[in-house]
Amino acid sequence: ACLNIGGHLIELERERDKIIYIAEPARAILRECGLPLVVGERVELETLKTVGLTMARSLVEAISKKELSSITKELLMTAPLRLDYPVERVMISGGVADYVYSDFKPMSVSQVSQWGDMGPLLGWAVGEELKRAGIEPVRPGETIRATVIGAGTHSVNLSGSTISVKEETLPMRN
């Protein structure tokens, strides 16, 4: 499954608190949280934490619950997981992965916006929500340094192990 969340959905001036871009999936999250943020506005750390934790909760929900909230359904880019098995461990890759596996704690907006987005804060939030759900984050031997949504879209579209095909189109040849 691929969920449209990521640190780059809200872009900030590097090491500053001014919003310079809000992607459509982030607007859905902002509506869900009742946060009327707009481009050009300054944002506080607690507000970004709310956004990051909401994204992280949707991620954990998508990998652990059969009944999904409306925001998680809205953020899904594919069909949900079948979940006919328990998820006990996950591997995280992409730009936020380093923050999931570290002891990083968000202390200021300038700290979490060091890359021009809220990626470090999202990594922290994912780690927190995984702990809360009792799901162990397992550090992979190798990670990719691409955005998670970019990697997710790429693997959903190109990888033979995760491609989605309607059964009636099989068998496919050439």
Backbone as CSV, one residue per row, in Angstrom:
resi,resn,N_x,N_y,N_z,CA_x,CA_y,CA_z,C_x,C_y,C_z
1,ALA,0.850,-1.179,0.000,0.000,0.000,0.000,0.891,1.236,0.000
2,CYS,0.390,2.312,-0.492,1.141,3.567,-0.538,0.263,4.668,0.052
3,LEU,0.795,5.355,1.047,0.084,6.415,1.751,0.747,7.744,1.418
4,ASN,-0.036,8.736,1.040,0.492,10.023,0.603,0.790,10.931,1.802
5,ILE,1.877,10.605,2.499,2.360,11.438,3.597,3.841,11.677,3.369
6,GLY,4.393,12.694,3.993,5.822,12.942,3.876,6.187,14.307,4.416
7,GLY,7.436,14.428,4.786,7.929,15.674,5.344,7.879,16.831,4.377
8,HIS,7.961,16.514,3.088,8.018,17.570,2.074,6.630,18.106,1.682
9,LEU,5.580,17.574,2.288,4.233,18.063,1.970,3.986,19.463,2.514
10,ILE,4.783,19.850,3.508,4.782,21.238,3.979,6.228,21.701,3.922
11,GLU,6.496,22.675,3.050,7.850,23.207,2.919,7.964,24.502,3.716
12,LEU,9.117,24.669,4.325,9.402,25.840,5.155,10.708,26.464,4.681
13,GLU,10.880,27.739,4.961,12.191,28.333,4.725,13.185,27.560,5.583
14,ARG,14.357,27.246,5.020,15.359,26.483,5.767,15.700,27.167,7.081
15,GLU,15.606,26.369,8.138,15.925,26.812,9.490,15.094,28.015,9.937
16,ARG,13.895,28.131,9.380,12.981,29.219,9.738,11.579,28.649,9.941
17,ASP,10.673,29.513,10.366,9.311,29.068,10.661,8.279,29.543,9.645
18,LYS,8.719,30.016,8.488,7.789,30.527,7.479,7.435,29.437,6.465
19,ILE,6.131,29.216,6.277,5.635,28.220,5.326,5.769,28.770,3.911
20,ILE,6.358,27.974,3.006,6.484,28.410,1.618,5.694,27.538,0.640
21,TYR,5.200,26.368,1.120,4.421,25.491,0.240,3.616,24.524,1.090
22,ILE,2.365,24.274,0.664,1.524,23.254,1.294,0.916,22.416,0.179
23,ALA,1.273,21.133,0.138,0.737,20.218,-0.875,-0.698,19.830,-0.526
24,GLU,-1.440,19.367,-1.503,-2.847,19.018,-1.296,-3.057,17.962,-0.201
25,PRO,-2.266,16.883,-0.153,-2.477,15.931,0.951,-2.286,16.582,2.327
26,ALA,-1.359,17.530,2.430,-1.160,18.239,3.698,-2.376,19.102,4.015
27,ARG,-3.006,19.652,3.003,-4.224,20.448,3.235,-5.328,19.577,3.838
28,ALA,-5.412,18.326,3.383,-6.399,17.400,3.953,-6.090,17.137,5.425
29,ILE,-4.831,16.977,5.752,-4.419,16.751,7.137,-4.708,17.987,7.979
30,LEU,-4.426,19.160,7.433,-4.713,20.409,8.147,-6.200,20.548,8.430
31,ARG,-7.036,20.196,7.446,-8.497,20.236,7.657,-8.885,19.277,8.779
32,GLU,-8.313,18.065,8.741,-8.596,17.055,9.759,-8.242,17.562,11.153
33,CYS,-7.138,18.304,11.257,-6.660,18.812,12.548,-7.287,20.144,12.935
34,GLY,-8.049,20.759,12.023,-8.638,22.064,12.303,-7.602,23.175,12.330
35,LEU,-6.575,23.042,11.499,-5.485,24.023,11.463,-5.553,24.829,10.166
36,PRO,-5.824,26.123,10.251,-5.965,26.951,9.054,-4.638,27.561,8.575
37,LEU,-3.599,26.734,8.377,-2.303,27.269,7.932,-2.356,27.682,6.468
38,VAL,-1.606,28.738,6.135,-1.517,29.191,4.745,-0.065,29.531,4.425
39,VAL,0.238,29.475,3.144,1.573,29.835,2.667,1.856,31.282,3.046
40,GLY,3.072,31.534,3.491,3.491,32.871,3.894,3.374,33.113,5.389
41,GLU,2.627,32.249,6.061,2.417,32.365,7.501,3.574,31.729,8.266
42,ARG,3.743,32.150,9.494,4.713,31.513,10.384,3.989,30.402,11.137
43,VAL,4.730,29.357,11.502,4.123,28.208,12.162,4.894,27.872,13.432
44,GLU,4.180,27.408,14.442,4.807,27.039,15.708,5.113,25.544,15.731
45,LEU,6.052,25.166,16.563,6.468,23.769,16.677,5.299,22.866,17.057
46,GLU,4.479,23.272,18.006,3.362,22.419,18.442,2.387,22.151,17.300
47,THR,2.203,23.128,16.429,1.321,22.939,15.276,1.913,21.904,14.333
48,LEU,3.214,22.008,14.056,3.867,21.024,13.194,3.849,19.636,13.828
49,LYS,3.979,19.570,15.145,3.899,18.272,15.831,2.522,17.643,15.612
50,THR,1.486,18.446,15.697,0.127,17.944,15.462,0.010,17.357,14.061
51,VAL,0.533,18.063,13.071,0.494,17.591,11.684,1.304,16.301,11.549
52,GLY,2.525,16.283,12.072,3.384,15.108,11.969,2.789,13.894,12.661
53,LEU,2.246,14.089,13.840,1.637,12.966,14.563,0.391,12.455,13.848
54,THR,-0.356,13.334,13.195,-1.530,12.901,12.428,-1.097,12.047,11.248
55,MET,-0.049,12.471,10.529,0.489,11.657,9.437,0.953,10.305,9.956
56,ALA,1.690,10.327,11.055,2.249,9.093,11.616,1.138,8.151,12.086
57,ARG,0.080,8.691,12.671,-1.042,7.849,13.104,-1.698,7.181,11.904
58,SER,-1.833,7.915,10.797,-2.402,7.312,9.587,-1.510,6.189,9.071
59,LEU,-0.211,6.393,9.127,0.718,5.347,8.699,0.546,4.093,9.554
60,VAL,0.563,4.252,10.862,0.431,3.105,11.767,-0.938,2.450,11.589
61,GLU,-1.962,3.256,11.399,-3.305,2.721,11.167,-3.329,1.887,9.890
62,ALA,-2.695,2.375,8.838,-2.696,1.679,7.546,-2.006,0.319,7.611
63,ILE,-1.066,0.164,8.550,-0.351,-1.110,8.640,-0.827,-1.986,9.798
64,SER,-1.836,-1.513,10.540,-2.240,-2.300,11.695,-3.747,-2.452,11.895
65,LYS,-4.561,-1.709,11.152,-6.009,-1.772,11.378,-6.757,-2.046,10.078
66,LYS,-7.794,-2.851,10.186,-8.625,-3.125,9.013,-9.629,-2.001,8.768
67,GLU,-10.122,-1.397,9.851,-11.050,-0.271,9.732,-10.242,1.028,9.757
68,LEU,-10.270,1.764,8.668,-9.453,2.969,8.546,-10.288,4.230,8.751
69,SER,-9.655,5.238,9.341,-10.310,6.534,9.513,-10.481,7.196,8.150
70,SER,-11.318,8.194,8.086,-11.565,8.881,6.810,-10.302,9.560,6.291
71,ILE,-9.455,10.115,7.183,-8.241,10.782,6.708,-7.261,9.763,6.143
72,THR,-7.143,8.607,6.752,-6.247,7.576,6.233,-6.750,7.090,4.877
73,LYS,-8.044,6.888,4.744,-8.609,6.489,3.448,-8.303,7.541,2.386
74,GLU,-8.418,8.805,2.756,-8.160,9.898,1.807,-6.694,9.936,1.375
75,LEU,-5.790,9.588,2.274,-4.360,9.641,1.979,-3.845,8.408,1.240
76,LEU,-4.613,7.312,1.243,-4.187,6.109,0.536,-4.148,6.343,-0.970
77,MET,-3.058,5.921,-1.606,-2.927,6.045,-3.056,-3.190,4.717,-3.753
78,THR,-3.332,3.661,-2.983,-3.582,2.313,-3.487,-4.666,1.687,-2.625
79,ALA,-4.984,0.457,-2.910,-5.886,-0.279,-2.030,-5.190,-0.482,-0.689
80,PRO,-5.957,-0.576,0.391,-5.333,-0.816,1.697,-4.738,-2.218,1.775
81,LEU,-3.899,-2.430,2.766,-3.332,-3.755,3.003,-4.439,-4.718,3.409
82,ARG,-4.263,-6.015,3.105,-5.253,-7.033,3.511,-5.248,-7.218,5.022
83,LEU,-4.072,-7.174,5.618,-3.900,-7.315,7.063,-4.517,-8.603,7.608
84,ASP,-4.268,-9.714,6.905,-4.683,-11.004,7.426,-3.541,-11.635,8.231
85,TYR,-2.689,-10.766,8.737,-1.537,-11.138,9.554,-1.217,-9.943,10.444
86,PRO,-0.617,-10.167,11.592,-0.237,-9.021,12.430,1.078,-8.414,11.954
87,VAL,1.190,-7.106,12.008,2.439,-6.423,11.682,3.151,-6.172,13.008
88,GLU,4.311,-6.796,13.171,5.072,-6.674,14.411,6.313,-5.813,14.246
89,ARG,6.861,-5.790,13.024,8.081,-5.029,12.748,7.946,-4.355,11.388
90,VAL,8.590,-3.197,11.254,8.624,-2.490,9.969,10.024,-1.958,9.730
91,MET,10.342,-1.755,8.459,11.578,-1.072,8.068,11.170,0.218,7.396
92,ILE,11.811,1.293,7.781,11.519,2.618,7.242,12.729,3.059,6.421
93,SER,12.474,3.623,5.244,13.558,4.187,4.440,13.130,5.576,3.978
94,GLY,13.988,6.231,3.263,13.705,7.586,2.809,14.314,8.611,3.744
95,GLY,14.045,9.843,3.471,14.653,10.939,4.205,14.337,10.978,5.685
96,VAL,13.152,10.505,6.083,12.794,10.567,7.501,13.360,9.400,8.305
97,ALA,13.861,8.371,7.642,14.281,7.147,8.334,15.324,7.411,9.414
98,ASP,16.297,8.264,9.129,17.333,8.541,10.130,16.736,9.061,11.426
99,TYR,15.647,9.793,11.336,15.021,10.365,12.524,14.131,9.351,13.247
100,VAL,13.627,8.365,12.528,12.850,7.297,13.158,13.769,6.479,14.058
101,TYR,14.971,6.195,13.569,15.891,5.301,14.272,16.796,6.010,15.283
102,SER,16.766,7.320,15.325,17.647,8.048,16.246,16.889,8.451,17.508
103,ASP,17.594,9.106,18.402,16.949,9.620,19.610,16.583,11.102,19.446
104,PHE,16.392,11.530,18.197,16.023,12.908,17.872,14.735,13.307,18.586
105,LYS,14.731,14.512,19.145,13.529,15.098,19.737,13.382,16.520,19.195
106,PRO,12.248,16.826,18.582,12.059,18.168,18.033,11.985,19.220,19.136
107,MET,12.879,20.222,19.037,12.943,21.265,20.062,12.550,22.647,19.528
108,SER,12.669,22.846,18.213,12.342,24.153,17.636,11.988,23.977,16.164
109,VAL,11.276,24.951,15.610,10.942,24.908,14.191,12.218,25.029,13.360
110,SER,13.150,25.865,13.764,14.389,26.010,12.983,15.159,24.690,12.930
111,GLN,15.104,23.910,13.989,15.773,22.602,14.009,15.093,21.628,13.043
112,VAL,13.769,21.557,13.055,13.085,20.585,12.206,12.981,21.037,10.755
113,SER,13.213,22.305,10.481,13.134,22.794,9.095,14.514,22.931,8.452
114,GLN,15.503,22.232,8.991,16.870,22.348,8.467,16.982,21.940,7.005
115,TRP,16.096,21.094,6.506,16.133,20.662,5.110,15.062,21.369,4.274
116,GLY,14.370,22.348,4.857,13.346,23.078,4.116,11.988,22.404,4.151
117,ASP,11.829,21.446,5.059,10.530,20.790,5.217,10.381,20.339,6.662
118,MET,9.409,19.477,6.933,9.206,19.001,8.304,9.604,17.539,8.464
119,GLY,10.492,17.057,7.589,10.919,15.663,7.594,11.447,15.160,8.929
120,PRO,12.375,15.881,9.573,12.863,15.401,10.865,11.742,15.213,11.891
121,LEU,10.797,16.124,11.911,9.683,16.021,12.845,8.803,14.823,12.492
122,LEU,8.577,14.585,11.208,7.778,13.431,10.807,8.474,12.137,11.213
123,GLY,9.794,12.062,11.039,10.521,10.876,11.464,10.350,10.620,12.950
124,TRP,10.469,11.669,13.744,10.246,11.556,15.190,8.829,11.050,15.461
125,ALA,7.836,11.636,14.785,6.434,11.272,15.010,6.177,9.808,14.643
126,VAL,6.752,9.349,13.544,6.583,7.946,13.145,7.164,7.038,14.222
127,GLY,8.348,7.361,14.718,8.949,6.577,15.795,8.066,6.525,17.030
128,GLU,7.503,7.667,17.390,6.627,7.739,18.565,5.369,6.888,18.384
129,GLU,4.743,6.985,17.229,3.503,6.241,16.979,3.759,4.743,16.850
130,LEU,4.895,4.355,16.284,5.237,2.933,16.222,5.408,2.372,17.629
131,LYS,6.111,3.131,18.492,6.270,2.698,19.895,4.916,2.542,20.563
132,ARG,4.066,3.531,20.383,2.743,3.513,21.012,1.932,2.293,20.563
133,ALA,2.120,1.890,19.295,1.369,0.748,18.753,2.052,-0.586,19.033
134,GLY,3.251,-0.559,19.612,3.968,-1.797,19.880,4.561,-2.433,18.640
135,ILE,4.847,-1.618,17.619,5.454,-2.111,16.381,6.921,-1.713,16.398
136,GLU,7.788,-2.686,16.213,9.230,-2.454,16.301,9.797,-1.931,14.978
137,PRO,10.446,-0.764,14.998,11.138,-0.309,13.786,12.498,-1.011,13.691
138,VAL,12.720,-1.740,12.606,13.963,-2.477,12.393,14.771,-1.724,11.346
139,ARG,15.974,-1.333,11.708,16.824,-0.573,10.787,17.339,-1.493,9.681
140,PRO,17.062,-1.153,8.416,17.557,-1.985,7.314,19.055,-1.791,7.113
141,GLY,19.695,-2.757,6.476,21.117,-2.649,6.179,21.412,-1.507,5.231
142,GLU,20.521,-1.254,4.316,20.675,-0.160,3.356,19.351,0.576,3.262
143,THR,19.430,1.891,3.109,18.214,2.680,2.899,18.398,3.526,1.651
144,ILE,17.302,3.992,1.120,17.365,4.939,0.024,17.145,6.318,0.598
145,ARG,17.747,7.308,0.016,17.592,8.677,0.517,16.624,9.455,-0.369
146,ALA,15.559,8.804,-0.792,14.516,9.456,-1.582,13.331,9.724,-0.676
147,THR,12.430,10.554,-1.130,11.236,10.756,-0.329,10.451,9.463,-0.306
148,VAL,9.774,9.214,0.779,9.030,7.968,0.923,7.946,7.875,-0.136
149,ILE,7.220,8.956,-0.397,6.149,8.895,-1.382,6.723,8.642,-2.774
150,GLY,7.879,9.234,-3.090,8.516,8.970,-4.384,8.909,7.520,-4.516
151,ALA,9.499,6.971,-3.477,9.895,5.567,-3.497,8.673,4.665,-3.535
152,GLY,7.638,5.029,-2.773,6.417,4.224,-2.750,5.748,4.197,-4.103
153,THR,5.646,5.336,-4.750,5.047,5.402,-6.073,5.877,4.601,-7.058
154,HIS,7.195,4.743,-6.983,8.093,4.019,-7.881,7.921,2.517,-7.716
155,SER,7.920,2.030,-6.492,7.832,0.592,-6.285,6.445,0.058,-6.619
156,VAL,5.395,0.831,-6.362,4.055,0.381,-6.708,3.930,0.271,-8.224
157,ASN,4.556,1.189,-8.959,4.436,1.177,-10.404,5.401,0.237,-11.107
158,LEU,6.578,-0.003,-10.552,7.610,-0.710,-11.294,8.069,-2.041,-10.732
159,SER,7.956,-2.253,-9.471,8.495,-3.462,-8.863,7.564,-4.637,-9.081
160,GLY,8.115,-5.735,-9.525,7.306,-6.926,-9.743,6.705,-7.477,-8.469
161,SER,7.298,-7.188,-7.321,6.794,-7.752,-6.072,5.655,-6.939,-5.477
162,THR,5.460,-5.716,-5.915,4.406,-4.898,-5.319,3.435,-4.339,-6.340
163,ILE,3.537,-4.765,-7.570,2.662,-4.213,-8.604,1.221,-4.661,-8.386
164,SER,0.312,-3.810,-8.701,-1.102,-4.115,-8.535,-1.697,-4.420,-9.905
165,VAL,-2.265,-5.606,-10.060,-2.846,-6.021,-11.336,-4.201,-6.647,-11.062
166,LYS,-5.193,-6.290,-11.869,-6.500,-6.911,-11.742,-6.412,-8.337,-12.254
167,GLU,-7.001,-9.251,-11.521,-6.898,-10.670,-11.839,-7.405,-10.989,-13.247
168,GLU,-8.427,-10.266,-13.705,-9.003,-10.557,-15.026,-8.057,-10.203,-16.179
169,THR,-6.992,-9.441,-15.909,-6.036,-9.123,-16.980,-4.933,-10.170,-17.108
170,LEU,-4.931,-11.161,-16.223,-3.898,-12.197,-16.249,-4.358,-13.385,-17.091
171,PRO,-3.515,-14.148,-17.706,-2.070,-13.951,-17.686,-1.658,-12.860,-18.662
172,MET,-0.607,-12.129,-18.309,-0.049,-11.100,-19.174,1.168,-11.675,-19.880
173,ARG,1.348,-11.324,-21.116,2.482,-11.817,-21.886,3.247,-10.638,-22.464
174,ASN,4.572,-10.771,-22.496,5.459,-9.760,-23.093,5.228,-8.384,-22.521
